[in-house]
Amino acid sequence: IEAYAQLKSRYPFLRLTVAGVGSELPHVMDHVRDHHVRDVEFPGFVQGREKQRLLKTAHLFCFPTRYGEGMPTNVIEAMAFGLPVITTPVGGLKDFFIPGEMGYFTPQNEPTELARLIETLILDHALRTNMGIHNFEYAREHFLASQVVNRLEELYAQLDQTLTTPMVITDN
């Protein structure tokens, strides 16, 4: 919210959608109201067509989480919709996310740095587009259910082969 507020004065066309629910939501809503931050929407928990609509109309996806996420599904969904992503290096994201190609990692609790990264994407349409295309293709190649099933089957076959290979013990 603070990063968005910093940018809103320079880019009055900006809009922020904060989707989801949780214990912090009332505090965030109070902060937006108390600090007169304009053009912030709180649709709550979204799914199905509403989630699709929000992702289709977005230009980038920010998820500066402070929590130790495993593999944030929302980041994968944003990538599948061709959005550049700004997030923190948590959980499984560190294993595949390539800063500069897919978006950016931002330090936790650094609104000025987050604002700088968002502004980079606001000002560079080609960069934003290229990251979005890359993310769409990456998500299609790595995160479609059929791709995941194929990789799991390969891993199980390798594991099965390893477990059924006889072990030879020598007395050397």
Buried (B, 14 or more C-beta within 10 A) or exposed (E): BBBBBBBBEEEEEBEBBBBEEEEEEEEBBEBBEEEEBEEBEBBEEBEEEEBEEBBEEBBBBBBBBEEEBEEBEBBBBBBBBBBBBBBBEBBEBEEEBEBEEBBBBBEEEBBEBBBBBBBBBBEEEEBBBEBBEBBBEBBEEEBEEEEEEEEEEEEEEEEEEEEEEEEEEEEE
